Amino acid sequence: MGEHEIICREFVELVTEYLEGTLGAETTDLVEQHLVMCDWCRDYLGQFEATVEAVHEIDHEPPPKEMLERLLTTFRAQAWEEDI
């Protein structure tokens, strides 16, 4: 990751930690600066949040960790294919 900015691919890799609030202050600032300027990543974040919310609303046992990991891998792969 660059010292003074991040790119979309880096955001995709950091989105989970960003939402969980586990990024350091400097990285969080860089992510938020990127989100101000990048429509694609704001949309991606919104889709990711909607997916997480939908999964939490299902009245069943939580999905297995492996399933969540596959979903995240799929999101990342799609982002790479779209050449962000």
C-alpha distances in whole Angstrom, upper triangle without the diagonal:
4,7,9,8,6,8,11,10,7,10,12,11,11,14,16,15,15,18,19,18,17,13,13,15,12,9,13,13,10,11,15,14,13,16,18,17,17,20,19,16,19,21,19,19,23,23,21,23,27,26,26,29,31,30,31,34,36,39,38,36,33,31,30,27,27,28,25,22,24,23,20,19,22,20,16,19,20,17,16,20,20,17,15
4,6,6,6,8,12,12,9,12,15,14,13,16,19,18,17,21,22,20,19,15,15,15,12,10,13,13,10,12,15,13,12,16,17,16,16,20,19,17,20,22,21,21,24,25,24,25,29,29,28,31,33,33,34,37,39,42,41,40,36,35,34,31,31,31,28,26,27,27,23,23,25,22,19,22,23,19,19,22,22,19,16
4,6,8,11,15,15,12,14,17,16,15,18,20,18,17,21,22,20,19,15,13,13,10,9,13,12,9,12,14,13,13,16,18,17,18,22,22,19,21,24,23,22,26,27,26,27,30,30,30,32,35,35,35,38,40,43,43,41,37,36,36,32,33,33,30,28,30,29,25,26,28,25,22,25,26,23,22,26,25,22,20
4,7,10,14,15,13,14,17,17,16,18,21,19,17,21,22,20,19,15,14,13,9,9,12,10,7,10,12,10,10,14,15,14,16,19,20,18,19,22,22,21,24,26,25,26,29,30,29,32,34,34,35,38,40,43,43,41,38,37,37,33,34,34,31,29,31,30,26,26,28,25,23,25,26,22,22,26,25,22,19
4,7,10,12,10,10,14,14,13,15,18,17,15,19,20,19,18,15,14,14,10,9,11,9,6,8,10,8,7,11,12,11,12,16,16,14,16,19,18,18,21,23,22,23,26,27,26,29,31,31,32,35,37,40,40,39,35,34,34,31,31,31,28,27,28,27,23,24,25,22,20,22,22,19,19,22,21,19,15
4,7,8,6,7,10,11,10,12,15,15,13,16,18,17,17,13,14,14,11,9,11,10,6,7,10,9,7,10,12,11,11,14,14,11,14,17,15,15,18,20,19,20,23,24,24,26,28,28,29,32,34,37,37,36,32,31,31,28,28,28,25,23,24,23,19,20,21,18,16,18,19,15,16,19,18,15,12
4,6,5,6,9,10,11,12,16,16,15,17,20,19,19,16,17,17,15,12,13,13,10,9,12,11,8,10,13,11,9,12,11,10,13,15,13,14,17,18,18,20,22,23,23,26,27,28,29,32,33,37,37,36,32,30,30,27,27,27,24,22,23,21,18,18,19,16,14,16,16,12,12,15,14,12,9
4,5,5,6,9,10,10,14,15,14,16,19,19,19,16,18,19,17,14,14,15,12,10,12,12,8,9,12,11,8,10,8,7,10,12,10,11,14,15,14,17,19,19,20,23,24,25,26,29,30,34,34,33,29,28,28,25,25,24,21,20,20,18,15,16,16,13,11,13,13,9,10,13,11,10,6
4,5,5,7,9,10,13,14,14,16,18,19,18,16,18,20,18,14,15,17,13,11,15,15,11,13,16,15,12,14,11,9,13,14,11,13,16,16,15,18,20,19,20,23,24,24,26,29,30,33,33,32,28,26,26,23,22,22,19,17,18,16,13,13,14,11,8,10,11,8,7,11,11,9,7
4,5,5,6,9,12,12,11,14,16,16,15,13,15,16,14,11,12,14,11,9,13,13,10,12,15,15,13,15,13,10,14,15,13,13,17,17,15,17,20,20,20,23,25,24,26,29,30,33,33,31,28,26,26,23,22,22,19,17,18,17,14,14,16,13,10,13,14,11,11,15,14,13,10
4,5,5,6,9,10,9,11,14,14,14,12,14,15,14,10,10,12,9,7,10,11,8,9,12,12,10,12,11,7,10,12,10,9,13,14,12,14,17,17,17,20,22,22,23,26,27,31,30,29,26,24,25,22,22,21,18,17,18,16,13,14,15,12,10,13,14,10,12,15,14,13,10
4,5,5,8,10,10,12,14,15,15,13,16,18,17,13,13,15,13,10,13,15,12,11,15,15,12,13,11,8,11,11,8,9,12,12,10,13,15,15,15,18,19,19,21,24,25,28,28,27,23,21,22,19,19,18,15,14,14,13,9,10,11,8,6,10,10,8,9,13,12,12,10
4,6,8,8,10,12,13,14,13,12,15,17,16,12,13,16,13,11,14,16,13,14,18,18,15,17,14,11,14,15,12,12,15,15,12,15,18,16,16,19,21,20,22,25,26,29,28,27,23,21,21,17,17,17,14,12,14,13,9,10,12,10,7,11,12,10,11,15,15,14,12
4,6,5,6,9,10,10,10,8,11,13,13,9,9,12,11,8,11,14,12,12,16,17,15,17,15,11,13,15,12,11,14,15,12,13,17,16,15,18,21,20,21,24,25,28,28,26,23,21,21,18,19,19,15,14,16,15,11,13,15,12,11,14,15,13,14,18,18,17,15
4,6,5,6,9,10,10,10,13,14,15,11,10,13,12,9,11,14,12,11,15,16,14,15,13,9,11,12,9,7,11,11,8,10,13,13,12,15,17,17,18,20,22,25,25,24,20,19,20,17,18,17,14,13,15,13,10,12,14,11,10,14,14,12,15,18,17,17,15
4,5,5,6,9,9,9,13,15,16,13,12,15,15,12,14,17,16,14,18,20,18,18,16,13,14,15,12,9,12,12,9,10,13,12,10,13,16,15,15,18,20,23,22,21,17,16,17,14,15,15,11,11,13,12,9,12,14,11,11,15,16,15,17,20,20,20,18
4,5,5,6,5,6,10,12,13,10,9,13,13,11,13,16,15,15,18,20,19,20,18,15,15,17,14,12,15,16,12,12,16,16,13,16,19,18,18,21,23,25,25,23,19,19,19,16,17,18,14,13,16,15,12,14,17,15,14,18,19,17,19,22,22,22,20
4,5,5,6,6,9,10,12,9,7,10,11,8,9,13,12,12,15,17,16,17,16,12,13,15,13,10,13,14,11,11,15,15,13,16,19,18,18,21,23,26,26,25,21,21,21,19,20,20,16,16,19,17,14,16,18,15,15,19,19,17,19,22,22,22,19
4,5,8,9,12,13,15,13,10,13,14,11,11,15,15,13,16,18,17,18,17,13,13,14,12,9,11,12,9,8,12,13,10,12,15,15,15,17,20,22,23,22,18,18,19,17,19,18,15,15,18,16,13,16,18,15,16,19,20,18,20,23,23,23,20
4,6,8,11,13,15,13,11,15,16,13,14,18,18,16,19,22,21,21,20,17,16,18,16,13,14,16,12,11,15,15,12,13,17,16,15,18,20,22,22,21,17,18,18,16,18,18,15,15,18,17,14,17,19,17,17,21,22,20,23,26,25,26,23
4,6,8,9,12,11,8,12,14,12,12,16,16,15,18,21,20,21,21,17,17,19,17,14,16,18,15,14,17,18,15,16,20,19,18,21,24,26,26,24,21,22,22,19,22,22,18,18,21,20,17,20,22,20,20,23,24,22,24,27,27,27,24
4,7,9,12,10,9,12,14,12,14,17,17,17,20,22,22,23,22,19,19,21,19,16,19,20,17,16,20,20,17,19,22,21,20,23,25,27,27,25,22,22,22,19,21,22,18,18,21,20,17,19,22,20,19,23,24,22,24,27,27,27,24
4,6,8,6,6,9,10,9,11,14,15,15,18,20,19,21,21,17,18,20,18,15,18,20,17,17,21,21,19,21,24,23,23,26,28,30,30,28,25,24,24,21,23,23,20,19,22,21,18,20,22,20,19,22,23,21,22,26,26,25,22
4,6,5,6,9,10,11,12,14,15,16,19,21,21,23,23,19,20,23,21,18,21,23,21,20,24,24,22,24,27,27,26,29,31,34,33,32,28,28,28,24,26,27,23,22,25,25,21,23,26,23,22,25,27,24,25,29,28,27,24
4,6,5,6,9,10,11,12,14,15,17,19,20,22,23,19,19,23,21,19,21,24,22,21,25,26,23,25,28,28,27,30,33,35,35,34,30,30,30,27,29,30,26,25,28,27,23,25,28,25,24,27,28,25,27,30,29,28,25
4,5,5,6,9,10,11,12,14,16,17,18,21,22,18,19,22,21,19,22,24,22,22,26,27,25,27,30,30,30,33,35,37,37,36,32,32,32,29,30,31,27,26,29,27,24,25,28,25,23,26,27,24,25,29,28,26,23
4,5,5,6,9,10,10,12,14,16,16,19,19,15,16,20,18,16,19,21,19,19,23,24,22,24,27,27,27,30,32,35,35,33,30,29,29,26,27,27,24,23,25,24,20,22,24,21,19,23,24,20,21,25,24,23,20
4,5,5,6,9,10,10,12,15,15,18,18,14,14,18,17,14,17,19,17,17,21,21,20,22,25,25,25,27,30,32,33,31,28,28,28,25,27,27,23,22,25,23,20,22,24,21,19,23,24,21,22,26,25,23,20
4,5,5,6,9,10,11,13,14,17,18,15,15,18,18,16,18,21,19,19,23,24,23,24,27,28,27,30,33,35,36,35,31,31,32,29,30,30,26,26,28,26,23,25,26,23,22,25,25,22,24,27,25,24,21
4,5,5,6,9,10,11,12,15,16,13,14,17,17,15,18,20,19,19,23,24,23,25,28,28,28,31,33,36,37,35,32,31,31,28,29,29,26,25,27,25,21,23,24,21,20,23,23,20,21,24,23,21,18
4,5,5,6,9,10,10,13,13,10,10,14,13,11,14,17,15,16,19,20,19,21,24,24,25,27,30,33,33,32,28,28,28,25,26,26,22,22,23,22,18,20,21,18,17,20,20,17,18,22,20,19,15
4,5,5,6,9,10,12,13,10,10,14,14,11,14,17,16,15,19,20,20,21,24,25,25,27,30,33,34,33,29,29,30,27,29,28,24,24,26,24,20,23,23,20,19,23,22,19,21,24,22,21,17
4,5,5,7,9,12,14,11,11,15,15,14,16,19,19,19,22,23,23,24,27,28,28,31,33,36,37,36,33,32,33,31,32,31,27,27,28,26,23,25,25,22,21,24,23,20,21,24,22,21,17
4,5,5,6,9,10,8,9,12,13,12,14,17,16,17,20,22,22,23,26,27,27,30,32,35,36,35,32,31,32,29,30,29,25,25,26,23,20,22,22,19,18,20,20,16,18,20,18,17,13
4,5,5,7,9,6,6,9,10,9,11,14,14,14,17,19,19,20,23,24,25,26,29,32,33,33,29,29,30,28,28,27,24,24,25,22,19,21,21,18,17,20,19,16,18,20,18,18,14
4,6,8,11,9,8,12,13,12,13,17,17,17,19,22,22,23,25,27,27,29,32,35,36,36,33,32,33,31,32,31,27,27,28,26,23,25,25,21,21,24,22,19,21,23,21,20,16
4,7,9,9,9,12,13,13,15,17,18,19,21,23,24,25,27,29,29,31,33,37,38,38,34,34,35,33,33,32,28,28,29,26,23,25,25,21,20,23,21,18,20,21,19,18,14
4,5,6,6,9,10,11,13,14,15,17,18,20,21,23,24,26,27,29,31,34,35,35,32,31,32,30,30,29,26,25,25,23,20,22,21,17,17,19,17,14,16,18,15,14,11
4,6,5,6,9,10,11,12,14,15,16,18,20,21,22,24,26,27,29,33,34,34,31,30,31,30,30,28,25,25,25,22,20,21,20,17,17,19,17,14,16,18,14,15,11
4,5,5,6,9,10,11,12,14,15,16,18,20,21,23,24,26,27,31,32,32,29,27,29,27,27,25,22,22,22,19,17,18,17,13,13,15,13,10,13,14,11,11,8
4,5,5,6,8,10,10,12,14,15,16,18,20,21,22,24,26,29,30,30,27,25,27,25,25,23,20,20,20,17,15,16,16,12,12,15,13,10,13,15,12,13,9
4,5,5,6,9,10,11,12,14,15,16,18,20,21,22,25,28,29,30,26,26,27,25,26,24,21,21,22,19,17,19,18,14,15,18,16,13,16,18,15,16,13
4,5,5,6,9,10,10,12,14,15,16,18,20,21,23,27,28,28,25,24,26,25,25,23,20,21,20,17,16,18,16,13,14,16,14,12,15,16,14,15,12
4,5,5,6,9,10,11,12,14,15,17,18,20,22,25,26,26,23,21,23,21,21,19,17,17,17,14,12,14,13,9,10,13,11,9,13,14,12,13,11
4,5,5,6,9,10,11,12,14,15,17,18,20,24,25,25,21,21,22,20,21,19,16,17,17,14,12,15,15,11,12,15,14,12,15,17,16,17,14
4,5,5,6,9,10,10,12,14,15,16,19,22,23,24,21,21,23,22,22,20,17,18,19,15,14,17,16,13,15,17,15,14,18,19,17,19,16
4,5,5,6,9,10,10,12,14,15,17,21,22,22,19,18,20,20,20,17,15,16,16,12,12,15,13,10,13,15,13,12,16,17,15,18,16
4,5,5,6,9,10,11,12,14,16,19,20,20,17,16,18,16,17,15,12,13,14,10,9,12,12,8,11,14,13,12,16,17,16,18,16
4,5,5,6,9,10,11,12,15,18,19,19,16,16,18,17,19,16,13,15,16,13,12,16,15,12,15,18,16,16,19,21,20,21,19
4,5,5,6,9,10,10,13,16,18,19,16,16,19,18,19,17,14,16,17,13,13,17,15,13,16,18,17,17,20,21,20,22,20
4,5,5,6,9,10,11,15,15,16,13,12,15,15,16,13,11,13,13,10,10,14,13,11,14,16,15,16,19,20,19,22,20
4,5,5,6,9,10,14,14,14,11,11,14,13,15,12,9,12,13,10,11,14,14,12,15,18,17,17,21,22,22,24,22
4,5,5,6,9,12,14,14,12,13,16,16,18,15,13,16,17,14,14,18,17,16,19,21,20,20,24,25,24,26,25
4,5,5,7,10,12,13,11,12,15,16,17,14,13,16,16,13,15,18,17,15,19,21,20,20,24,24,24,27,25
4,5,6,9,9,10,8,8,11,12,14,11,10,13,14,11,13,16,16,15,18,20,19,21,24,24,24,27,26
4,6,8,9,10,7,9,13,13,16,14,12,15,17,14,15,19,19,18,21,23,23,23,26,28,27,30,28
4,6,9,11,10,12,15,17,19,16,15,18,19,17,18,22,21,20,23,25,24,25,29,29,29,32,30
4,6,8,8,10,13,15,17,14,14,18,18,16,18,21,20,20,23,25,24,26,29,29,29,32,31
4,7,9,11,14,17,19,17,16,20,21,19,21,24,24,24,27,28,28,29,32,33,33,36,35
4,6,8,11,14,16,14,15,18,19,18,20,23,22,23,26,27,27,29,32,32,33,35,35
4,6,9,12,14,12,13,16,17,17,19,21,22,22,25,27,27,29,31,32,33,35,34
4,6,9,11,10,10,13,14,14,15,18,19,19,22,23,24,25,28,29,30,32,31
4,6,8,6,7,10,11,11,13,15,16,17,19,20,21,23,25,26,27,29,29
4,5,5,7,9,10,11,13,14,16,17,19,20,21,23,25,26,28,29,29
4,5,5,6,9,10,11,12,14,15,17,18,20,21,23,24,26,27,27
4,5,5,6,9,10,10,12,14,15,16,18,20,21,22,24,26,26
4,5,5,6,9,10,10,12,14,15,16,18,20,21,23,25,24
4,5,5,6,9,10,11,12,14,15,17,19,20,21,23,22
4,5,5,6,9,10,11,12,14,15,17,18,20,21,21
4,5,5,6,9,10,10,12,14,15,16,18,20,20
4,5,5,6,9,10,11,12,14,15,17,19,18
4,5,5,6,9,10,11,12,14,16,17,16
4,5,5,6,9,10,11,12,14,15,16
4,5,5,6,9,10,10,12,14,15
4,6,5,6,9,10,11,13,12
4,5,5,6,9,10,11,11
4,5,5,6,9,10,11
4,5,5,6,9,10
4,5,5,6,6
4,5,5,6
4,5,8
4,6
4
